[in-house]
Structure formats: structure tokens, C-alpha cells
């Protein structure tokens, strides 16, 4: 099969998200200038640079996404946000925060999620997340399409849960990160393997 996105795919559901998968989930916490905390998951999320460490996530206006609009508005106001890593055990809590909520609703409280204060920025984080990345906004980029926006941030603080560190290595099998597939599908990481690069030194 071949199709041009501009012409439509002719399938019951758009296959794009299923093709580009699995994708890590950025559980983005932010705080408005009014002090209200917001928490929403984004599957268009990834790390984009090592030095300094940087991440990005994007929000699209093609769906009813009140939280996405709140996240973007909060980050514009404060210039900071936090990325919380989602483990399999928190799948239901994460899903609860994906709904459309009014701007005055604190999703931490709505979903019964314990929060903690960040160290380097004025923002809440998911207290029991396997890891959280405190970020300062570097740029907001308007993308092609219906209100699509990419938000970039520099990581200025890193939290790692102690039980996820094994012999000095952050071990994802300890918490089984949740990944987004297409449609309503998700996956978890249970096994890992290593490959030696051709240029690696012995």
C-alpha cells in the first residue's frame, strides 16, 4: 500500500502513529502563573541532545486537548516544565490525566498522584516516578498543521528513583517503561539487549 497523506489513507484509522512506534511518553508537569499545577501525557516526546541535555514534546490542536493548551500556556508564562517518566504500574494514573479538564483542575489531585516540588525550577513533579527531568524552556516552535507546536527545553535537574539504579546503571527493567503505539495501544519494556558498535573500543 502507498498513500499520500494530503489525499488521505482510506483506512478506518490513521496508521501514522502505529508506524512511528513505540514512542516514549513524556508526562509533562507544569504550573501556571496562578499556582495551579497541570499534568498531561504526550507521546510525541523524546530526548534530542546530550550536551547540554535537551528534550522536546509537541502538542497538536487537531484533537480536543485542553491539557495540551494548559501545558503550553503554563510554559509560556513560567518558562519551565518537568518531564516525568511513566512506568507500567502508573498506566491508569497517566491515562486519567489525559482527559480534558478545565484550567483550574489540578490533575495530580484529580488522579490521586503524589507530587513533590522540583529542585531547580518552580514546578511540581510526580513524586514516585522512576525519573523526572526538570527543564527550562529554550524555544517554542510553531509546526505545520492545525495548531501544532513543539516545545524544547534544557534539562537542568535529574531525579532518579533509587530502586531503578543497579550497580550505577539506570535499569529500565526495574520499572518497565510504558511506550505509546498507534490507535489505543501501548507496550512495555521488559527485556533489553546490547549491541557493540563497529567503532567501539575493546
N, C-alpha and C positions, 0 to 999 in steps of 0.2 A: 504494500500500500504506500502511496505517496499523496500528500496533500499540501496545499499552500495555506498557511494559517489565515491569510487575508480572505480566502474563499470558504473557510470552514472545513471541518473534518468529516462531517456527515455521520459521526458515531453518536451513540447515546450520551456519552460523557467525553469531555475534553481529555485526551490522553497525555497532554504535555507534562502534567505533574507526575504521572506514572512513569514516563520515560526518564525524566531527570529525577532519579531517586536511587537510594534513600537520601534524604536531606536531614541534617541536624536541625533540631528545634531550638530556637532562641526564645526563652521565656523572659520577656523583657519587662523589667520593673522600672517605673518612672514615678516622679512626684510633681504635681502641678504647683504653680506658684501659690495656690491656696492651701497647700499642705496635704492634699488628698493623694493617696498612693494608688497607683494603677499597675496591673499585672496582666499581660496578654502574650500568648504564644505566636511565634512567627516561624513558618517553615522555609521562607526564603531568607536564610541566615547562614553565615559562615565566617570563619577567620580569613583575613585577606592579606596579612603581612606579619612578619616576625619581629622586625626592629624598626620602630617600636611596634609592639604587638597591637594589631588593629582588627576590628570586626565590622561587619555590616549586616543590616537586615533591611527588608523592604516591605512596605505596606501598599496595598492596592485598594483603590476605591471601586473596583468592579463588583464588590460584594458589600452587603451591609456590614460595616466593620467599625462600630462605634469605638471599640477599644483601640483600633489602629489609629483612629483620628485623635483619641485622647493621648496615646503614646507620643505621636508626632507633636501635638500641641504642647505637651509637657516638656518634651526635649527641647523644643524651640525656646520655651520660657526659661528653662533652667540650665541647659547645656550639658546635662549629664543623664546617664541611664545605666542600668545594670543588666547583664545577661546571666540568667540562671539556667544551669544545665538540667535537663529533665531526665529523671530516672524512671524505669518501668513502674516502680512502686507508687509514683506520683502521677500516673497517667490520668486517673479520674479527676484529680485536683486540677491538673493542667487543662483538661478538657472543659471543666467548669468555668475556667477563666476565659475561654474562647468565645463565650456568648456576648451578645450585645447588651451593654449595661450603660446606664446614664453616667454622666461625667462625675457625679458626686458619689458614686458607688466605689468603695474600696474592695477590689477583687480578692485581696488577702483575706479580709473578713468574710466576704461572700462565700468563698470556697473553704473557709476554715484552715487557712495556711498560716503557719507561724512565720513571723517576719523578724528580721534583725536589721539594725542600722548598718549601712556601709561604713567603711573606714576612711576613705579618701574623698568621698562625694556625699552630698546631702540627698540620700535616696535609700529606700528600703530594699532588702534582698530577701530571697526565700531562705529562711534560717537553716533548713536541713537539706538544701540542695547539695549534690555531690561536689559542685563547684559553682562559683559565681565570679563574674568578671565586671569590675567596676570601670565604667567608661566615661571619658569626656568627649563630647561631640566634636568632630573635626569638620564634617561637611554634610549638608543635605542636598541631594541631587534629584531634581525632577526628571523622571524617566518618561519615555514614550508611553502613551496609553492613557487610560482613564484614571487620573489622579494617582498614578504610580510614583512612589517616592522611595529613594534609597537613603538610609541614614548610616553614616560611618562614624566610628568612634575609636579613640585610642584607649587601650586598656591601661589603667593606672593603679589597679589593685586586684589581686587574685586571692580568692578564698578556695581552699580545697578541704573537703571533709577528711578527717584523719583516717577513717577506715578505708578510704579509697587509695591511700598511699601504701604501697607494698615494696619494701626494700628500696625506697627512694623513687619509685616509679608510680605515676598516676595510672591505676589499673581499672580500666572501664568495665571489666568483667565483674568487679565488685558491686556495681550498681546497675549494670545493663542499660545503657543509654537508649532512650526512645528516639526513633527516627520516623520521619514522615514519608509516606509513599504517595500514590495517587488516590483519587476518589476519597473514601473514608478509611483508608488502610494505613497501618503503622507497622513498624518492625522493631525488634530489639537486638542488640549486640550481645551474644552470649559467648562467642568464640573469636579468638584473634590468631593470626599467624604472621610471621615475619618473612620478608624477602631481603636478601642482600643486594644492594645496588652494584652495578658493574664498577663504579668508581670508588666504592667503599674500600678503605684500607684494612688490611688484615689486623 
